[in-house]
Amino acid sequence: MKKNKLIIRTKSKSYPIYFGNNLLKNVDKLIKNDLPEVKKICIISDKKLPKKLLAQLMKPLKKYELKLYKLSANEKNKNIYVVNKIIKNLLKMNFNRSDCVISFGGGIIGDLSAFIANLTKRGMRYVNIPTTLLSQVDASIGGKTGINTPHGKNLIGTYYQPDFVLSDIAVLKSLPQREIVSGYGEILKHSLILDKKFFFWLFKNGKKIIIQKDNKLLVKAIFKSCKIKSFIVSKDEKEKNLRMILNFGHTFAHGFEGAKKFSKKLNHGEAVLLGMIVASELSYRKKLLSMRELLLVKKHYHNLNLLVNIKKIFKKKEINKIIYFMKKDKKNFSEKINLILLKKIGKTTKPKEIFLKDVEIKKFLKSYYF
């Protein structure tokens, strides 16, 4: 498969995403071409990645002075203590601003690595090589960095665009089915918020993408999804307005994740899938979304056996925890909870249009789902 390129344009920086199959072997050429001043490279990798994949990345980089960190990719490790430890070591080894941090993992590793690259000497070179479907279609685009606190997810962070992103489809072959489904949630979200035609394409091809992992369809879905997100980010890099529509389903999702203490019981992609179906139902209850379009979304969930039932994950007594973390969400501007809802498939409410009291959301969750 040939290498494809998509340019992400933002006010602060423009950078390419390279798409293709078996691109890891070309990483040295890309760095030499795009970042010729790099001498030292810090690789921050998910320790659960197959050794074969890490070897494929490191082999072409043997000409550089390499430092490798293998981390457990969980939300609990995305904290200020891990950041501090790695930055101290980079300073000790005299990494310069012209040197490079490479993220090699999913969204958690990407958020952490970008944050470290941004803070070290006020900004090192940064390359993102996402290894999950979720990170290839979401976290690798747009420059958000972040770490967690006991008060909530990604409450400390910056915006820092990478120098380039390398999206190698081949690395997805090692992913378990659960991770493919998680990534599909973000692809589906992009269709729901901005592209009805893409939604119907997914409606037709979803099973082949998720179950059969059809390579051509998967590449097309990833590329289209990235194109939608890049369009939004190019219009609003710092999430002042339009970019907020990307939070469709996410305010609920962060509440769900927080209530489960960011554990493996519910990963981010699953939480987003659940958050989107809850937000769609609330959209209907608010008389924003028609019953016909709500049923279309529900049918797609049913056809692919996607997570739809809160009762399978939460008990009624956990609603207060969910609301607590929803209120802590960084997108809120007051005591009320800021939500993006659907008007129809392919169109959301405007950012900063829907603010609901916690008691209203609590009543909705109790009445419908419990």
Number of C-alpha atoms within 10 A of each C-alpha: 10 9 12 13 16 15 13 22 17 20 11 11 14 14 18 17 22 18 22 17 16 16 21 23 14 14 19 19 13 16 17 12 10 14 19 12 14 20 16 21 22 22 21 21 24 22 15 11 19 11 9 8 15 16 12 16 19 18 13 15 19 10 11 14 12 15 14 13 12 15 16 15 20 16 21 17 17 23 18 16 9 15 19 14 10 17 17 12 12 21 12 9 11 11 21 17 17 16 21 25 27 24 29 26 26 24 25 23 30 30 25 25 28 30 25 25 28 23 15 20 14 9 18 22 23 27 27 30 27 28 29 27 28 24 25 30 26 22 22 29 22 25 21 21 25 23 23 19 14 10 12 23 23 20 16 15 16 18 17 20 26 26 19 24 25 24 32 21 22 15 21 17 13 13 13 10 12 13 19 20 23 24 24 26 23 29 26 22 24 25 22 24 24 20 18 16 13 19 24 16 12 20 18 11 15 24 16 14 20 20 12 11 17 14 15 10 17 20 19 12 22 22 20 18 23 23 18 17 20 21 14 21 23 19 16 17 22 19 18 12 14 17 19 20 25 21 21 26 25 25 28 27 28 26 27 30 26 23 22 18 16 20 14 11 10 19 19 25 23 25 22 28 27 26 25 29 23 23 22 29 23 19 22 20 13 13 12 17 21 17 14 11 16 18 13 15 20 16 13 19 18 12 11 14 11 18 20 18 13 18 10 8 14 16 10 12 9 13 19 15 16 22 24 16 22 29 22 19 22 15 18 16 12 10 12 16 21 24 26 26 29 30 20 21 23 17 17 20 18 16 20 17 11 13 16 13 13 17 12 12 17 14 11 16 17 13 9 11 12 13
